[in-house]
Amino acid sequence: MAAVLSPEKLSETHRRTLDQALEAIRTRGYWSPHPEHPKAYGEGGLPGSLGAAEGKAAFDAVLHTRLDLGQPGTDGWTGGEVSPYGPELGVEYPHAELDVLLPAMSAGMGAWRAAGPETRALVCLEILARISARTHELAHAVMHTSGQAFVMAFQAGGPHAQDRGMEAVAYAYEEQVRTPGAVDWSKPQGKRDPLQLHKSYTAAGRGISLLIGCNTFPTWNGYPGLFASLATGNPVLVKPHPRAVLPLALTVRLAREVLSEAGFDPNLVALAAERPGEGIAKTLAVRPEIRIIDYTGSTAFGDWLEANARQAQVYTEKAGVNTVVVDSTDDYRGMLSNLAFSLSLYSGQMCTTPQNLLIPRGGITTEAGTKSYENVVADIAEAVNALLGDDARANGLLGALVNPDVKARLEAAADLGDVALASRAVANPDFPDAVVRTPVIVKLDGTKPDDGAAYLSECFGPVSFAVAVDTTSDALDLLRRTIREKGAMTVGAYTTSAEVEQALETVCFDESAQLSLNLTGGVFVNQTAAFSDFHGSGGNPAANAALCDGAFVSNRFRVVEVRRQA
């Protein structure tokens, strides 16, 4: 039976998009094929897409059902997700017998390898197009597993995640086609006949790729690794976080559907849902069939993977301590507004959220005169209060706390120092069981070792520390130490001094950290744009890879050469 999605049809539909993505990663300008606005989907919008009501209905229809993916080796069913907003999702997922599923996944590698980089890329783009068409449905799935507010779940879990997936496909394609598919080689031998060989070069995947998903951003953090591995010829086994299975399970279902329609083995993508307390990530990570691992989560488990999954190429995004240096500004109100939003968005449950605000105790210069340390901290607290004073707006920005551990850290933070901004509970009228809390800001002293124990550890959630330092030079020293010892996904700074700006750049160049300077408008330190911004650097302890660059994809395949006598 001929494939429904022929290579010609895939090329006709997606080759132009692939070329645009390739151009975008070269030029680093703004580009996205995935609309951010919810009204761009449904009737009159993206062809074939679900509108708001249809997406909500599709999400509701999957609740309290068994999501049968047709995978081999299913030996039972498992589930148990509870929304951070309160309701039980009630979805059951296939539980796999690994000794059956893993060989079945490997069986399709030969045909997938033979398809070549272009066809693999175009199939991946078709998967992304199907995902994009169901963005409204997936947004609800992300919202009710991560605790993100709907608009954020729609954008970050939808188009922004899809952009990151497409970015990975573009890098994967570019790296694979650097080497020609075949050449006729001839070496002159003087008076004798030349030596002649025909040489072919094939990008061959390493083997099964394991994606270990995270709770807070299951699609945004999951799609880069999934599509980087699939596009480079590897089957992908998706092991979601047990609290956030549904978004990735729906993704797997769509991927299997497209692979089958394109004439490939659907088992090239499969789901590994786990039973409560099973902890299959450790078991899977050291199996010989697993040759690539993508992981987002705690430093402890990331370090374990890097040390123990020796048979695999391991890509980790772990924890870091993100820092903002406040030296001076010529837009004080803009700085306060920008910081308030950055500290509040998704209750600080982003790996890019600033934690430490380093402020000279003698104060900072502004266009409105000198502001003391106490002034600056109080004004940041007031800016957060103003931003979140209306409960409806607060719910839209904060979302819900993703798990009880975040709530416990938030409550414990008040005992670490002087509280400049107390956290308050926010009622959510639509979801009375949701745990919604505003950020806490705690004042600490950068010269006290006991305070250092707090601000030199990641406190994931809506917790920030206003750290008093003697001088900006001391802030730079502390910034360097923090990145070197603890890592950072983001660094921010405010300064009107060219000398301080250069010193900040030097620290970030030396320690390999991404720097944002003087953000006072609608761009925030904890947000990055696919095709232009690098998420992480891979050069400090927070992560050993960046999303996305050539290094993120190039070691997922090897070029295998075959030489023949001409």
Wavefront OBJ file of the C-alpha trace (Angstrom):
o trace
v 0.000 0.000 0.000
v 1.393 3.381 -1.019
v 2.043 5.898 1.716
v -0.646 8.554 2.105
v 2.129 11.093 2.677
v 4.543 10.566 -0.209
v 7.938 12.299 -0.233
v 6.626 14.463 -3.079
v 3.563 15.505 -1.079
v 5.686 16.224 1.999
v 8.077 18.330 -0.069
v 5.245 20.256 -1.688
v 3.752 21.005 1.736
v 6.798 21.627 3.913
v 9.988 22.235 1.902
v 9.468 26.004 1.827
v 8.981 26.047 5.601
v 12.173 24.057 6.079
v 14.066 26.541 3.909
v 12.657 29.429 5.953
v 13.713 27.724 9.181
v 17.223 27.209 7.806
v 17.399 30.866 6.867
v 16.127 31.878 10.314
v 18.862 30.028 12.215
v 21.465 31.679 9.960
v 20.129 35.242 10.201
v 18.905 35.039 13.859
v 16.032 37.435 13.126
v 12.442 37.027 14.313
v 10.516 34.293 12.514
v 7.783 31.894 13.513
v 5.375 29.831 11.396
v 3.165 29.175 14.447
v 0.658 31.914 15.370
v 0.676 33.071 19.009
v -2.880 34.384 19.131
v -5.638 31.876 20.017
v -7.981 33.410 17.416
v -5.580 32.376 14.636
v -6.882 28.815 14.965
v -10.181 27.308 13.910
v -12.645 28.582 11.331
v -11.072 31.332 9.246
v -7.658 30.681 10.767
v -4.998 28.012 10.353
v -6.472 25.448 7.910
v -7.622 22.250 9.585
v -6.976 23.561 13.096
v -9.200 23.358 16.138
v -10.717 26.596 17.385
v -11.099 27.452 21.051
v -14.357 25.569 21.631
v -13.264 22.579 19.553
v -9.921 22.371 21.358
v -11.578 22.485 24.770
v -14.051 19.809 23.664
v -11.200 17.603 22.393
v -9.399 17.980 25.728
v -12.560 17.194 27.694
v -13.182 14.137 25.514
v -9.856 12.547 26.420
v -10.353 12.964 30.172
v -11.273 9.789 32.083
v -10.495 7.614 29.048
v -7.852 5.074 28.104
v -5.388 6.508 25.574
v -4.545 3.458 23.475
v -1.549 4.204 21.251
v -1.403 0.763 19.657
v 2.095 0.160 20.983
v 3.566 -3.344 21.185
v 4.436 -4.744 24.590
v 1.597 -3.091 26.500
v 1.225 -5.086 29.726
v -1.242 -2.871 31.559
v -2.447 0.656 32.103
v -1.395 3.452 34.381
v -2.319 7.055 35.135
v -3.158 9.230 38.107
v -2.496 12.831 36.991
v -4.158 15.509 39.097
v -4.322 19.057 37.757
v -2.575 21.724 39.837
v -5.939 23.450 39.488
v -7.647 20.593 41.329
v -9.451 18.159 39.006
v -8.283 14.599 38.420
v -7.550 14.019 34.744
v -8.361 10.326 34.922
v -6.471 9.394 31.742
v -4.910 5.925 31.533
v -1.794 5.299 29.448
v -0.174 2.096 28.168
v 2.461 0.614 30.441
v 5.189 -1.038 28.404
v 7.069 -4.299 28.734
v 10.455 -2.881 27.759
v 11.881 -6.144 26.433
v 9.106 -6.103 23.831
v 8.798 -2.396 23.104
v 12.484 -1.532 22.681
v 13.219 -4.161 19.983
v 10.056 -3.089 18.169
v 11.293 0.497 18.175
v 14.670 -0.505 16.753
v 13.073 -2.502 13.926
v 12.108 0.609 11.975
v 15.530 2.255 12.061
v 16.753 0.867 8.744
v 13.961 2.329 6.626
v 14.076 5.588 8.596
v 17.838 5.862 8.010
v 17.446 5.069 4.297
v 14.850 7.839 3.918
v 17.614 10.424 4.265
v 17.841 13.773 6.062
v 15.366 15.662 3.874
v 12.516 13.181 4.127
v 13.075 12.793 7.863
v 12.967 16.575 8.293
v 9.788 16.888 6.248
v 8.067 14.117 8.202
v 9.008 15.942 11.414
v 7.527 19.154 10.023
v 4.296 17.315 9.218
v 4.182 16.095 12.838
v 4.677 19.666 14.019
v 1.924 20.869 11.690
v -0.496 18.317 13.170
v 0.530 19.419 16.664
v 0.037 23.068 15.714
v -3.462 22.365 14.429
v -4.361 21.000 17.878
v -2.746 23.807 19.856
v -5.966 24.636 21.718
v -6.332 21.038 22.892
v -2.679 20.795 23.903
v -2.871 24.133 25.721
v -5.466 22.712 28.101
v -3.328 19.607 28.563
v -0.287 21.751 29.408
v -2.316 24.008 31.699
v -3.745 21.104 33.689
v -0.442 19.300 34.127
v 1.952 22.211 34.655
v -0.223 24.759 36.433
v 0.496 27.435 33.834
v -2.281 29.948 33.250
v -4.126 29.270 30.001
v -2.579 32.034 27.893
v 0.921 31.001 28.895
v 0.093 27.315 28.377
v -1.248 28.198 24.940
v 1.792 30.207 23.879
v 4.709 28.528 25.665
v 3.225 25.030 25.430
v 2.005 25.590 21.883
v 3.637 27.841 19.264
v 6.800 28.556 21.269
v 7.348 24.836 21.906
v 6.621 24.071 18.262
v 9.139 26.732 17.219
v 11.810 25.073 19.365
v 10.978 21.704 17.814
v 11.253 23.124 14.305
v 14.483 24.869 15.218
v 15.920 21.486 16.234
v 14.812 19.989 12.909
v 16.538 22.809 11.012
v 19.810 22.320 12.900
v 19.565 18.546 12.449
v 19.052 18.853 8.704
v 21.862 21.379 8.288
v 24.365 19.274 10.213
v 23.514 16.090 8.294
v 23.835 17.608 4.828
v 27.231 19.194 5.496
v 28.680 15.979 4.076
v 27.649 15.014 0.514
v 25.756 11.784 0.019
v 28.245 10.406 -2.499
v 31.415 11.331 -4.383
v 33.639 9.811 -7.046
v 37.173 10.028 -5.694
v 40.270 10.012 -7.860
v 43.921 10.246 -6.812
v 46.470 10.925 -9.596
v 49.344 8.416 -9.864
v 51.619 10.132 -12.383
v 52.113 7.890 -15.397
v 49.964 5.177 -13.888
v 46.188 5.110 -13.922
v 44.654 7.123 -11.086
v 43.280 5.430 -7.999
v 39.511 5.625 -8.182
v 36.835 4.902 -5.613
v 33.145 5.595 -5.272
v 32.386 6.760 -1.750
v 29.000 7.122 -0.092
v 28.263 8.855 3.210
v 25.177 8.091 5.284
v 23.990 9.875 8.408
v 23.184 6.994 10.745
v 21.367 7.460 14.041
v 22.974 6.173 17.214
v 19.985 4.164 18.447
v 16.979 4.680 20.670
v 16.726 8.155 22.186
v 15.150 8.540 25.619
v 13.317 11.772 26.375
v 12.805 12.282 30.128
v 10.131 14.960 30.375
v 9.662 17.636 33.021
v 6.603 18.754 34.980
v 6.662 22.495 34.302
v 7.246 22.726 30.534
v 6.544 19.259 29.099
v 6.361 20.362 25.456
v 8.685 23.396 25.438
v 11.504 21.434 27.049
v 10.533 18.147 25.382
v 10.188 19.032 21.706
v 13.825 20.037 21.018
v 15.236 16.661 22.041
v 12.366 14.701 20.517
v 12.695 16.291 17.094
v 16.495 16.550 17.132
v 16.737 12.793 17.661
v 13.948 11.814 15.276
v 15.277 14.035 12.481
v 18.764 12.504 12.836
v 17.470 8.964 12.367
v 16.794 7.769 15.911
v 13.667 6.222 17.404
v 12.433 8.233 20.402
v 11.029 6.782 23.614
v 9.135 9.492 25.505
v 9.159 9.064 29.307
v 7.009 11.914 30.639
v 7.066 13.252 34.163
v 4.349 11.286 36.015
v 2.486 14.525 36.796
v 2.631 15.729 33.166
v 1.971 12.776 30.878
v -0.959 14.005 28.791
v 0.728 16.694 26.626
v 3.508 14.337 25.559
v 1.157 11.373 25.173
v -0.985 13.395 22.749
v 2.225 14.371 20.948
v 3.284 10.725 20.654
v -0.130 9.814 19.257
v 0.180 12.442 16.521
v 3.766 11.430 15.711
v 2.801 7.771 15.342
v -0.100 8.753 13.094
v 2.146 10.755 10.750
v 4.912 8.138 10.651
v 2.390 5.484 9.652
v 0.840 7.675 6.948
v 4.321 8.415 5.575
v 5.052 4.691 5.259
v 7.338 4.334 8.285
v 7.087 2.207 11.394
v 4.987 4.124 13.960
v 7.053 2.504 16.696
v 9.811 4.971 15.885
v 8.062 7.082 18.523
v 6.592 5.490 21.646
v 5.463 6.358 25.161
v 6.843 4.977 28.415
v 4.373 5.912 31.138
v 5.257 4.674 34.604
v 3.293 3.276 37.500
v 3.296 5.262 40.760
v 6.711 5.038 42.408
v 8.138 2.855 39.631
v 10.972 5.231 38.728
v 11.645 3.745 35.297
v 13.894 6.623 34.213
v 16.875 5.077 36.029
v 16.114 1.644 34.609
v 15.793 2.938 31.059
v 18.789 5.249 31.254
v 21.326 2.437 31.611
v 19.816 -0.057 29.166
v 22.205 -0.756 26.274
v 19.529 0.048 23.673
v 19.337 3.645 24.915
v 22.004 5.626 23.071
v 20.791 9.217 23.565
v 19.144 10.857 26.589
v 17.456 14.258 26.859
v 16.647 15.367 30.384
v 15.242 18.453 32.092
v 14.964 18.497 35.863
v 16.873 18.447 39.116
v 20.638 18.737 39.305
v 20.888 15.575 41.397
v 19.321 13.303 38.767
v 21.008 15.140 35.906
v 24.386 14.544 37.544
v 23.451 10.882 38.061
v 22.607 10.493 34.378
v 25.871 12.083 33.278
v 27.838 9.792 35.595
v 25.984 6.521 35.053
v 24.407 6.440 31.573
v 27.825 5.839 30.056
v 26.506 4.095 26.939
v 24.462 7.146 25.929
v 25.043 10.665 24.705
v 23.408 12.658 27.514
v 21.942 16.159 27.153
v 20.879 17.756 30.431
v 19.188 20.947 31.532
v 19.485 21.078 35.312
v 19.105 23.726 37.988
v 20.937 27.020 38.227
v 20.898 30.204 40.267
v 19.888 33.038 37.966
v 21.169 36.474 38.929
v 20.410 40.109 38.132
v 23.046 42.760 38.892
v 21.498 46.170 39.592
v 24.173 48.881 39.195
v 22.383 51.884 37.684
v 19.620 52.738 35.247
v 18.267 55.619 33.200
v 14.722 54.167 33.265
v 13.987 53.346 36.887
v 10.258 52.735 36.459
v 10.872 50.608 33.377
v 13.392 48.528 35.298
v 10.987 48.024 38.211
v 8.154 47.015 35.896
v 10.327 44.592 33.948
v 11.689 42.949 37.095
v 8.246 42.669 38.668
v 6.904 40.823 35.633
v 9.982 38.572 35.461
v 9.661 37.586 39.122
v 5.910 36.947 38.858
v 5.448 35.097 35.554
v 4.264 31.512 36.182
v 4.996 31.943 39.899
v 8.734 31.899 39.214
v 8.501 28.249 38.128
v 10.743 28.772 35.115
v 14.360 27.664 34.891
v 15.109 31.189 33.630
v 13.430 33.200 36.419
v 15.775 35.539 38.320
v 16.438 34.435 41.883
v 19.187 36.729 43.187
v 19.043 40.509 42.802
v 22.497 41.895 43.640
v 22.167 45.527 44.768
v 24.952 47.740 46.194
v 24.097 48.650 49.775
v 25.109 52.264 49.029
v 22.383 52.439 46.399
v 22.216 52.976 42.645
v 22.110 56.011 40.380
v 18.970 56.620 38.325
v 17.509 59.382 36.174
v 15.473 60.317 39.272
v 18.482 60.560 41.567
v 20.212 58.069 43.853
v 18.088 55.227 45.213
v 19.309 53.421 48.321
v 19.342 49.643 48.639
v 16.259 49.912 50.849
v 14.535 52.155 48.295
v 15.249 49.785 45.424
v 14.020 46.708 47.272
v 10.901 48.454 48.525
v 10.138 49.790 45.044
v 10.539 46.354 43.437
v 8.149 44.976 46.071
v 5.672 47.755 45.350
v 5.939 47.088 41.601
v 5.086 43.427 42.178
v 2.144 44.424 44.377
v 0.886 46.824 41.724
v 1.209 44.182 39.016
v -0.607 41.519 41.034
v -3.025 43.671 43.012
v -5.993 42.611 40.900
v -6.769 38.925 41.502
v -7.958 38.270 37.968
v -4.751 39.652 36.511
v -2.712 37.832 39.157
v -4.269 34.485 38.207
v -3.491 35.133 34.548
v 0.184 35.769 35.323
v 0.866 33.405 38.207
v -0.960 30.238 37.250
v -0.899 27.615 40.011
v 1.942 26.127 42.044
v 2.894 22.966 40.221
v 3.410 20.734 43.274
v 3.507 20.794 47.100
v 7.317 21.060 47.164
v 7.138 24.545 45.616
v 4.627 25.651 48.236
v 6.856 24.303 51.029
v 9.898 26.203 49.714
v 7.875 29.380 49.409
v 6.674 29.140 52.982
v 10.131 28.300 54.336
v 11.767 31.234 52.526
v 10.213 33.760 54.899
v 12.455 32.429 57.690
v 15.679 32.975 55.743
v 15.939 36.763 56.220
v 13.984 39.993 56.406
v 10.875 39.807 54.256
v 10.600 42.759 51.881
v 7.520 41.383 50.155
v 5.298 38.797 51.790
v 3.538 36.214 49.663
v -0.237 36.167 49.665
v -2.795 33.614 48.584
v -4.871 34.439 45.512
v -8.288 32.872 45.059
v -9.099 31.410 41.659
v -12.881 31.529 41.163
v -12.787 28.995 38.317
v -10.637 26.495 40.218
v -11.144 26.821 43.989
v -8.614 24.056 44.732
v -5.764 25.755 42.869
v -2.842 26.866 45.042
v -1.980 30.366 43.796
v 0.620 32.452 45.603
v 2.321 35.773 44.855
v 6.136 35.971 45.080
v 8.116 36.518 48.252
v 11.195 38.763 48.285
v 13.676 38.236 51.107
v 16.531 40.616 51.974
v 19.916 38.963 52.533
v 23.460 40.175 53.137
v 26.092 39.238 50.588
v 28.837 39.389 53.227
v 27.271 36.899 55.653
v 28.128 33.211 55.128
v 24.822 32.079 56.629
v 22.906 34.157 54.099
v 25.093 32.736 51.347
v 23.804 29.262 52.090
v 20.380 30.513 50.998
v 21.159 32.587 47.926
v 23.784 30.158 46.584
v 21.192 27.381 46.379
v 18.354 27.204 43.882
v 15.000 27.898 45.536
v 12.703 26.921 42.686
v 9.419 28.810 42.743
v 8.203 32.340 43.516
v 11.154 33.166 45.792
v 13.708 35.906 45.178
v 16.539 37.253 47.294
v 17.539 40.935 47.349
v 21.217 40.522 48.200
v 23.037 43.578 49.543
v 26.633 43.828 48.315
v 29.244 46.443 49.167
v 29.971 47.529 45.593
v 29.164 46.651 41.988
v 32.618 45.083 41.817
v 31.580 42.761 44.652
v 28.389 41.981 42.748
v 30.446 40.959 39.725
v 32.638 38.726 41.879
v 29.559 37.091 43.388
v 28.014 36.712 39.937
v 31.121 34.924 38.684
v 31.200 32.623 41.705
v 27.500 31.836 41.374
v 27.721 30.888 37.704
v 30.900 28.881 38.159
v 29.708 26.923 41.202
v 25.948 26.692 40.670
v 25.352 27.540 37.029
v 22.856 29.947 35.507
v 20.409 29.715 32.630
v 20.089 33.496 32.541
v 21.927 36.584 33.775
v 20.419 40.055 33.794
v 21.938 43.440 34.563
v 21.093 47.118 34.706
v 23.850 49.674 34.243
v 24.507 52.994 32.515
v 28.281 52.490 32.767
v 30.174 51.286 29.716
v 32.900 49.999 32.028
v 30.463 47.939 34.120
v 28.765 46.648 30.975
v 32.125 45.435 29.643
v 32.934 43.805 32.988
v 29.558 42.020 32.953
v 30.193 40.741 29.443
v 33.627 39.495 30.474
v 32.181 37.500 33.375
v 29.529 35.958 31.138
v 32.012 35.190 28.363
v 34.389 33.578 30.854
v 31.693 31.552 32.583
v 29.538 30.885 29.506
v 26.249 32.450 30.578
v 23.604 34.204 28.494
v 23.311 37.911 29.402
v 20.412 40.365 29.048
v 21.212 44.053 29.573
v 18.888 46.896 30.573
v 15.576 45.266 29.717
v 12.853 47.806 30.462
v 10.198 47.042 27.833
v 8.217 44.007 26.752
v 11.131 41.559 26.550
v 12.018 39.773 29.791
v 15.103 37.956 31.007
v 13.194 34.707 31.485
v 11.884 34.521 27.909
v 13.802 33.395 24.825
v 12.813 33.313 21.157
v 13.458 30.251 19.023
v 15.636 30.712 15.920
v 17.307 33.707 17.569
v 18.017 33.239 21.295
v 20.044 30.387 22.747
v 18.402 28.845 25.800
v 21.283 28.026 28.121
v 24.817 27.761 26.854
v 25.949 24.252 27.727
v 29.036 25.836 29.295
v 28.161 26.102 32.985
v 26.701 23.696 35.574
v 23.072 24.603 34.821
v 23.067 22.682 31.512
v 25.471 20.748 29.327
v 23.644 21.729 26.110
v 22.003 24.754 24.527
v 18.614 24.895 22.845
v 19.363 24.891 20.004
v 22.723 24.878 18.273
v 24.755 22.565 16.075
v 26.267 20.817 19.080
v 22.781 19.875 20.272
v 22.181 17.727 17.183
v 25.530 16.784 15.644
v 26.391 13.952 18.018
v 23.010 12.272 17.665
v 24.198 10.676 14.417
v 27.444 9.407 12.936
v 28.461 9.538 9.285
v 29.134 6.033 8.033
v 31.222 5.748 4.876
v 31.101 2.959 2.299
v 33.937 2.794 -0.271
v 33.664 0.818 -3.504
v 36.147 0.212 -6.232
v 35.180 2.403 -9.165
l 1 2 3 4 5 6 7 8 9 10 11 12 13 14 15 16 17 18 19 20 21 22 23 24 25 26 27 28 29 30 31 32 33 34 35 36 37 38 39 40 41 42 43 44 45 46 47 48 49 50 51 52 53 54 55 56 57 58 59 60 61 62 63 64 65 66 67 68 69 70 71 72 73 74 75 76 77 78 79 80 81 82 83 84 85 86 87 88 89 90 91 92 93 94 95 96 97 98 99 100 101 102 103 104 105 106 107 108 109 110 111 112 113 114 115 116 117 118 119 120 121 122 123 124 125 126 127 128 129 130 131 132 133 134 135 136 137 138 139 140 141 142 143 144 145 146 147 148 149 150 151 152 153 154 155 156 157 158 159 160 161 162 163 164 165 166 167 168 169 170 171 172 173 174 175 176 177 178 179 180 181 182 183 184 185 186 187 188 189 190 191 192 193 194 195 196 197 198 199 200 201 202 203 204 205 206 207 208 209 210 211 212 213 214 215 216 217 218 219 220 221 222 223 224 225 226 227 228 229 230 231 232 233 234 235 236 237 238 239 240 241 242 243 244 245 246 247 248 249 250 251 252 253 254 255 256 257 258 259 260 261 262 263 264 265 266 267 268 269 270 271 272 273 274 275 276 277 278 279 280 281 282 283 284 285 286 287 288 289 290 291 292 293 294 295 296 297 298 299 300 301 302 303 304 305 306 307 308 309 310 311 312 313 314 315 316 317 318 319 320 321 322 323 324 325 326 327 328 329 330 331 332 333 334 335 336 337 338 339 340 341 342 343 344 345 346 347 348 349 350 351 352 353 354 355 356 357 358 359 360 361 362 363 364 365 366 367 368 369 370 371 372 373 374 375 376 377 378 379 380 381 382 383 384 385 386 387 388 389 390 391 392 393 394 395 396 397 398 399 400 401 402 403 404 405 406 407 408 409 410 411 412 413 414 415 416 417 418 419 420 421 422 423 424 425 426 427 428 429 430 431 432 433 434 435 436 437 438 439 440 441 442 443 444 445 446 447 448 449 450 451 452 453 454 455 456 457 458 459 460 461 462 463 464 465 466 467 468 469 470 471 472 473 474 475 476 477 478 479 480 481 482 483 484 485 486 487 488 489 490 491 492 493 494 495 496 497 498 499 500 501 502 503 504 505 506 507 508 509 510 511 512 513 514 515 516 517 518 519 520 521 522 523 524 525 526 527 528 529 530 531 532 533 534 535 536 537 538 539 540 541 542 543 544 545 546 547 548 549 550 551 552 553 554 555 556 557 558 559 560 561 562 563 564 565 566
